[in-house]
């Protein structure tokens, strides 16, 4: 069967749904005889600045991605692209609680993410409809990363891409048999080992790779570890002109958290302050109100905290050229996830035991989907139509686990907790997604290409209560016409003008937390269910690209109207016990300019620069109960006006080096702009030497990476604990300092 699960992929947790049956039928209906008579299509390279695209698009290829320390998140690799504000409290960019990406005023929960076209959801920590890219694939198996800062392509399988799309593409198996490996050691006991086996092209034309990796590192401050184990498998099978591709990823991630901090905590306790672990006695004393040192609050530190995630992701794709004019591409995918977010809370004691418990938020995802696109070339027109279906079952719970003794801790925060004392609440959400799109690419003249089309989005969410306060109901997002138009005009062989306009929607989500209608009480949900509107964005951009012998660049200007912004606010007067519920609080306007230059100064030296100016301002005040909150004219949180990157690379036959500088401007972290963090500049260095063949080793390479070379002290993540209206006292625990200077050494080789 074409979509049978790969070995090791768990079986579904529920009976086969009608969607799964439809997937089976759709792929099984393809005639094997007709497929075998055709040849596999070629894959074209994409330029760094998206030459020929109607939208602002930049890409990094596999060679550029390998220039980062092994295990670095693909998200961190794009921080040098124009307009990208990426932050993380760890040097890899993989620590999920701290990971933030903001583009043109939109945060990652308002962007779209896909791997080989498969949706990764909105990449939220609450994990309700997907998974983080750092869990979906190893960095060594990444082939390309493409960013659309404005509108993503119509075919993008996402219902959250208001502010652009990140498309990750896995590398294909190699044509020749081989084994590749790398090993990394570094600061804070960092260690990582990667191994990949490529089959080469077998007699049947089959190619596959199987790879595994394990990564462990201590936190750079406090105590605890951040660990991950992976397995990736990819198989490519030519069937005549068609290509069948299968992919499977297994990820097991466990990481101790850093303590969220405030400006006041940093002043009193220092930026290196963290949770109490492994000092259980001090945590117990603090839980009883006996503070030591400069600690003066239960919230200055907790006993411990962690995030656990286990994921299985698989897909099967068929790329079928039916004839010279007609082509079909179809993908079936499956994703299972189990997750827990843990912290040792002093606010709930263990009966008869310690004056604290372990509080968890728990997640289970079981989703499957089908994506297809049919394209037809007709003279100067290329017509395409596509369908995306997804069935997502998501369960979320809040539980407490006991610590029976105040003398010693009995629970390991890096293990999934079992046998709870209490389940405070548990809810089940089913989300059915249907997205259709139609597009025409018209080569109007030799110089002018036009693209126009639209997509329709329907997302139905049903919630049911398993434990706790009632949160039962239904809500839907139904946008029948979301248009997108664009053009590319060739001024000459080396330069072009481009422009695009689009409208997108972020569907209302099924979750008990976050910006979800179900995060309110039942009364709150009932009050808003018939009036709440999903967030939408209308984007306009226009730019100029050029290519010369040694120079490539882009300049883009944009204007974005973001409407029906969602915020959880108080409904009515607090004195009568009014509840909090999600509400539409007006619009945001973003405008700016992005530039990028890639200059090959000589055969050995390359100089890359990007700069961006973005002004994202809130257009409206809103009411919290009966109080007016004067947010009109305020700058959007975590959205710096100015950013600049400069990267100087040197590469000869054997030696290579790269020096990367990033400047990030001042950022607000309150809606009233009464709390901000300073601008900062970070310098990173990478250098290596290719030894070539040494005995049985091929392509032996040694590489040194130094992150934050000048040991800059700065605030990386803002909003880790959410965003409030004001922080004049500096007590909002929502900041995470960036990592200090870190050193890594890697050896890479093939066999």
N, C-alpha and C positions, 0 to 999 in steps of 0.2 A: 504494500500500500504506500502511496507516495508520501503521505504525511504521518506515517507511523512514528511514534516518539523515539528519539535516539536512546541507546542504552544508557541507563542511569537517570533518565528523566522521569520524575514521579508521575504516576497515573493521576487523572483528574480526581478531585475530591467530591465530585457530584456526577450524576448521570450525564451522558452525552446530550448536549443541548441541541435545539433545532439549528443554531448557528453552526455548531460543529458538523452536523449532518450536511448543511449547505456547503461548507468548506470541502468536505470529502467529495460531494457530488460534483462540485465545480472543477476540482483538479482532476478527478478520475475521468471526467468527460473529455479531457484532451486526448486526441488520438495519438497513440505511441507511434503508429506507422508513419503518420505525417510528420511527426517531430523528428524521427530518425533520418528523414531525407534532407535535412537542412544543416547549415553550418553556424557555429557560434559567432555572434556579432563582436566587433572590436570595441574596446573601451577607449574613449578619447580623454586626453589630459585636460585639466582645467587650469587656467592661469591663476596666479596669486590674486589678482584683482578682478577676476570674473569677466574677462574679455568676452564680449558677445552677449552678456546677460542684460535683460531689461531692468534688473534690480541691482541694488548695491549688494554684491556677493564677493566674499574673499575665501580662499581655500589654502590649507596647509597640507602638503603631501607627506608620505611616510618618512621620507628622508629628513624633512624638517622636524617631524615629531620625535625622531630618535635622538635629537640633540638636547633632550631634557633628561634629568635623572630618571633611571628606570623606575617605573611605577607611578610616574607623574600623571595626574588626571588629564585627559584630553581637554577638559575645560580650561585648565591653567595654560595650556599651549596657545590658546587664542587670545590671551590677555594683551598681546601686542597689536592686535588688529584694531583698526580705527573704531572708536566709540565704545570699546568694551571695558567695563569696570568689573574686574574679577577679583574677589577677595577670598582668602581662606586663612585660618589660624595655623595651619601646618605648612611645611615647605613643599609638599607634594600637590597641594590643591585638592586633596581627596577626603579630608575630614568633613563628613557630610553635615554635621550640625553647624559648622562654620561656613560652609561653601555658599557664596553668593555671586550671582552674575547679574549685572544691570546694563541694559542697552537702550539708549534713547529714552530713559526714564522708566522703563519697564523692568520689573524684576523677573527672576527665573520662573516663578509660578505663572507669569503672563507671557511665556515664550513657548515655542514648540521644540521638541527634541525627538529625533529618530535615529535608529541604527539600521543601516541597510533598508531604510524605508519603514521599519517596524517602529511603532510609537513607543516612546519611553515615558509618556505622560508628562506632567508638569515638573517633574524632578523635585517635588517638595519633600521635606524631611518626613512629613506625615504619611507619605508613601501610599496614597490611596489609589493611584491608577497607573503606576509604572515603577521604574527603578532608575537609580543614578547611573550615569554612563560609566563611572568607575567600577561598578559591579557588573555591568553588562558585557564588558570586553576588556582584556588586558591591553595596556598601552602598546606593547610590542606587536600586537596583531591589528593595530589600527592602520588603515590605508590612506584615509583622507578625512579631514574635518573641513566643512564648509559652513560659513556663517552668512545668513541674510539678515542684515541689521534692521531692515524694515519689514516688508511683507515676505513671508515664505511663499514657496510655490503653491499653486492651487491644489496640487496632488498631495501636499504634506498631510500625513495622518496625525492631526493634532486638533484639539478643541480648546487650546489655551494660547495659541500663537498670535496674541495681540501685537507683541513687540519683536517679531523676528523669529528666525528658526535656525537651529543648529542641526546639521545633518552629518552624522558620523557614518563612515563607510569602512567596513572591515577589509583587510588585505586578503587577496586570493592565495590559495596554495601555490607553491613554486612548481615550475615545470620539471625540475630535477630533484632527485632524492637528496636529502640532507638533514642534518641535525644542527640546530643553532641553540646557543645557550648564553646567558649572561648571569653574573653574580655581582651584587652590590653590597658594600658595607659603608657605614657612615655615622654621622653624629647621632647621639642618643641611642646607641646600640642598634642602629638601623641595619637590617639585613634583608636581602631579597634574592631569590634564585628563580630563574626562568629557564624552561626547557621546551623546545618545539621540534617535532618530527614532521618533515614533509615527505610524502610518499613519492613525489615526482609523478610524471604521467605514466599511468599503468596501461596495459594492453587494451583495456576497454575505453581508454581516454580519461578515466577517472583520476582526479587529483584530490588529495585531502591533506590537512594538517591537523595534528593533535598536540596541544600544548598545555602545560601546567605551570603554575607559579605559586610561590608562597612568600609572603611579605610580613615582616614584623619590625616594629620600632617602638621604643619607649617614647612617651610624651616628652616634649622639650622642656616642660616645667611640671612640677608635681610628680606624682607616681602613677603608673598605669601604662597600658600598652595599646597599640593600634595595629591590628592583625587582619590579614586577609589571605584566603586560599582560593585559587581559581582553577577551572578547567575550561578550555575552549576547544571546540571541534568545528572544522568547516570542510565541506565536501563539495566539489564542483564536478558535474557529470555532463559532458556534451551529448546531446541527442540530436544528431544531424546538425541543422542550423540552430536548434534550440539549446538552452542551457538550463540544467536543473541544479540548484544550489541548496544545500542544507547547512544549518548552523545550530550549534548548541553551546550554551554557556552555563556553568555552575559556579556560583560564588558564595562564599561563607565569610562574612565580615563581622568583626567584633572590635569595638574601639571604646576605650575609656574617654569620657568627655573632659574638656577643660571647663573650669568654673566661669560662668558669665560674670562680667565685671561692670562696675560703674566708675565714673570719674572719681567719686569719693573713695571707693575701694582702692583704686590705683594710687591715690594720694596717701591713704592710711597704710596700706598693706604692700604696695609695690606691684609692678606689672607681672612679677614672677609668682604672685600668690595663686594658690589653687585649692582644690578640695582637700579634706583631711587624710584621705587614704594614703598610707596604710595605718595611720595613727587612730585606731579605733577608740582608744581611751579618751582622746581629745574630742572626737566626734560625740561620744556618749556624754561627756561633761558639757559640751556646748548644747546638746539636745536638752539638758537639764537646766540650761540658763547660766552655766558657769563658763564664762568666756576668758580666754587668755590672750596675751599679746595685745595687738591693736584691734582684735575682733570685738565688735560691739553688737552683733546681730545674729540671729539664727540663719540669716540668708547670706552672711559673708562667706560661708563655705558649707558644704554638705559632706556626708560621710563618703559618698562616691557617686559616680554617674557613668552611664555607658549607653551605647547604641549597638544593637545586634540586628543583622539582616542575613537571611538565607534566600537565594534566588535561583530558579531554574528558568532559563529563557531559551526557546527554540523556534526556528522557522524553517519553512521549505518554500523556495521561490522557483517559479518557472518563467523563463524569458523565451517567448515563442514568436519568431517571425513567421507569420502564416504564409505570406507571399512578399513580393517586393514592396507592396504598399501598406500591408496590414500587419500589425504586430500586437501581441498580447503579453502582458506581464501580470502575474498573479502570485500572491504570497499568503500563506497560512501561518499563523504564529500562536504560541502558547507561552504563558508566563505564570509561574507559581511563586509566591513570596510568603515568608514568615518573618515577622520583625517584632522587636521590643525596644522601647526607649525606657531606661531605668534611672531613677535617682533615689538616694537614701534620704527620705524626708523626716525631719524632726517634728513635723506637725501631726503625725499619726503614730502613736506608740504601739508596740507589740503587746497585747494583753499578757501579763505575767512574765514579760521579757524585757528586751531593750526599749529605751524611750524613743525608738525610731522604727520605721519599716522601710521596705523597698517598694516604691510606687512605680508602676509600669503603665505605659500606653502601648497596647499590643495591636498588631496588624496582621491580617491574612488576606492575600490577594489570589484569586484564581480567575484569570482572564484569558480569552482566546479571541482571535480576530481573523479577518480576511480582507485583503487589499487587492484590487485589480484595476488595471488600466488598459484600454484598447485604443490604439492610435492608427490613423489612416492618412496616408499622404495622397493628396489630390491636387496635382499641379503645383501652384504656388502656396497651397494651404496644407498644413498638417493639423488634422482634427484629432482630438483626444477626448475620452470620457472615462471617468473612473468611479469606483465605489469602494468605500471603506465601511466595514461592519465590525463592531466589537461588543462582546458580552463580558462585563466585569462584575464579579462578585467580590465584595470587600467587606470584611468584618473588622470592627475596631472595639477595643475594650479598655477599661481602666481598672487595674487590679492592685492589690496590696499584698506583699509577702512578708512574713514575720521573721524577726531575728530573736530567737528564744533566749539568748544570753546577752547580758551587758558586759560580760568579761571577754568574750571573743566572738568574732564574726563567723557565721556559718555559711554564708552565701557568696558565690563567685559571680561578680558582675559581668564577666565575659562569657557566662553560660546562660542559656535560656532558663528562666525561672519557672518552676512548677509548684503545684499545691498551694494556691493562694489562700490567704486569710479571708479575703473579701474581694468580690467583684462589685465595684461601685456602679458600673454601667457597661453594657455591651450592646452594640447595634450592628445590624446587617444592612448593607446597601447594594442594590443591583443597578448598574448603569448600562443602558443600551444605547449605543452610538451608531448613527447612520450618517454618512457624509457622501455626497455626490458632487462631482465636478465635471464641467465641460469647458474645453479650451480650444481656441483656434490660433495657430501661428501662421501669419500671412507674410510671405516675402513679397511686399508690395512693389518694390523696385530692387535693383541690384544693391542699392545703398540702404534701403529702409525696410526694417522688419517690424511688424506689429504683432502684439499678443493681446488677446482679450478673452475673457471667460468669466465664469462665476462658480461658486460652490454653494451647496445647501447643507445645513447642519441641523440635525435633530438629535438631542440627547435627553433621554428619559431616565429619571432617577427615582427609585422606590426605596423607602427606608422602613425598617421594622425594628421593634424593640425586643431584645432578648433578655436584658436585665436592666433595671433602673427606671428612671423617669421616662415617661412615654415620649417617643419621637417618631411617630408613625406618619407617613404621608408620601405624597408624590409631587414632583416638580419637574418641569421640562424646559429645555432651551430649544427654540424652533426658529431658525433663521433661514428662510427659503431662498434669499438672493443676496449673496455676498460677492460683489463684482471685483474684478481685478483687470486692469489694462496696463499696457507697457509698450515701449518702443526702443529700438536701437537704430541709430543713424550713423553710418560710416562717413566721416568727414574725408578720410583718405585711408590708405592702407594701414596707417599707424595710429589713428585716433578715432574716437566715436563719442557721440552723445547718447545718453540713455535716460529713461524716465519711467516712472510707474506710479499708479494710484490703486489703492485697494481698501476694502473694508473687511474687518475680521471680528470674530466674537470669541469671548472666553466663556465656555459653558458653565452653568451653575453646577457645583460638585456635590457628590454624596460623601460626606464625612462628618463626624461629630466634632471636629476641631477645624480651625482655619476659617477662611472666607467661604463658609458653606451656610446655606439657609438652615441646615440641621444642627448648627452649632448653638442655636438658641434653644430655649425651652419649647415644649409643645405649644404653649400659648404664644410664644414669640414666632414660631414657625407659622402657626395659623394666622397670625396678624399680617405676615408679609407674603405668604405663598402666592397670593393672587395679584400682587403689585410689584414684587421685586423684579428687576430687569437684569439680564446678564451684561457684563462689561463689553463694550465695543470700542474699536479704534479705526479711524480713517486716516490713512497714511498717504502722503505725497512726497516723492523724492525725484530729484533730477541731478545728473552728474556728467562728468567728462572723464574718459579714460584715454590713456595714450601709451604707446609702446614704441621704443626706439631700440637701437642695437644693444645699448647697455642700460637702458632706463625704462621703468614701467611705473605708472602712477594712476591715481584716481582722486577726484575731488567731487564730493556729493553734498548737496543741501537738501534739507527735509523739513516737513511740517506735519505734525501728528496731532489729531484731535482724539482724546481718550474720553469717552462718555460713560455715564452711569457707574462711576467708580464705587466699589463696594467697601464698606467699613462696618465693623460691629460696634454699634453705639446704643446708648440708653434710649429706651422708648418711653416717653412720658416723664412724669415727675418722680424723682428718687424717693421722696417722702412717703409716697403711696406704694412703694415697693415695686416700681416699674422694672421690667426685665431688659436685658440686652438682646438685641437682634440685629441681623444684617440689614443694612440700609444703603440705598443709592445716595451718594453725597455730592453729586455734580460731576464736573469734568476737569480734565488736565490738558494743557497745551504744551507740546514739546516742539522746539525748533532748534536747528543747529547746522553745523557743517563738519564733515569728516574728510580727512586727507590722508593719503598714503603714498610713499615713494620707495621703490626698490631699485637701488643703483648698483650695478656691477662695476665697481671702480677699476678692477683689473681681473685677470684670470684667477687671482688668489683672494681678492678682497671684495666683500659685498657689504653695502651699507643700506639698512632698512630704517625708515622713519614713518611714524604716523602721529597725527595730532587730531584732536577733536574739541569742538566747543558745543555744549548742549545746555539749553535753558528749558527746564521742565517746571512749569508753575501751575499751582492749583487755581482753578478759576472761581470757585464758589466757597462761601461759608456753609456750615451745616449746623443743625440743632441736635444737641445731646440732651434729651429730656426737654427742658424749657430754656436751656442755656445755649446761646449762640457761640459757636467756635469759629473765630475769625481766621480761617485758613486761606481766604482769597488772596492771591498774589504771593503766597509762600512757595518756596522751592520744595520740590518733591524730595522725600527722604532718600538717602543713599544714592544720590545722583549728582556727581561732581560736574561743575561747569567745564573745567579744563582737564584734559589728559594728554600725555605725550609719551611716546616710546621712541627709543633709538637703539638699534642693534647693529653692531659692527662684527662681521664674520670674516675669518681668515681660514683658507683651506688650500693646502698643497697636496701632493700625492700622498703624503703620510701624516703630516701634522695638521691639526685643525683647532680653532678656538673661536669663541663667541662671547662678546660682552654686551649685556642687555641692560638698559636703563629704563625704568618706568616711573613717571611722575603722575600722581593722582591728587586732584585738587580737594579742597575742603568739602566735607559732606555733612549734611544735616541728618539728625536721627530723631527729630520730633516734628510733628505736623505744623506746629506754630513757629518752627525754626528757633526754638529756645533750647538748643542743645546741638552741638556740632563737634566734629573731630577735625584736627588739623590736616593740611596737605602733607604729603610725604613723597620721598623718592627712594626707590630701592634699586640696587645694582646687583646683577647676577653674572657669574662667570662660569664658562664651560670650556674645557680644553682637553685634547686627547691626541693619541698617536696610534696610527695603524701599522702594526708590525707585519701584516700580510701573512704568508704561509710559514708556519713553523712546525715541522714534523707533520703529525696527523692533524694539527689545527689549521683551519683556514680562516682568513680574515680576522686574525687576532687583533683586538683593539682595546686600548686602555683609555679610560675617560675619567676626568675629575670635574665635579660640579660643585660650585660654591654658591649657595643661595644667600641673599642679603649680605653681600660681600663686605659692606661697610658697617654692618651690625646696627642698622637703623632701628630706633625704637619708635613704633607707630601703632596705631589702632587699625587692624585689618577689617574684621567683620563688624558691621553695625546692624542692629536689629535682631541679634540672636535671641533676645528675650522679647521681641516684638517692638512696635513703635507706639509711643504715646504722644500726647499733645505738647507737653512741656517737660523740661528737666533742668530748671533753673538751679535746683539744689544739687544736681550732679549725682543723684542716687538711683537713676534708672539702670538696672542690671541688664544691659543689652549690648555690651561691647566685648570684643575679644582682641587682645593684643596679637600682633603678627609675630611669627617665629624669628628668633635671633639668627645670627650667622650659622649656617649649617654646611657641612662638608660631606661629600659622597664620592666614593671611588668605585668604578665599575670595570669589569673585564668582560668582553664579548668575544665569542668565537663560534666558528662553525666546524662541522666534521664531514 
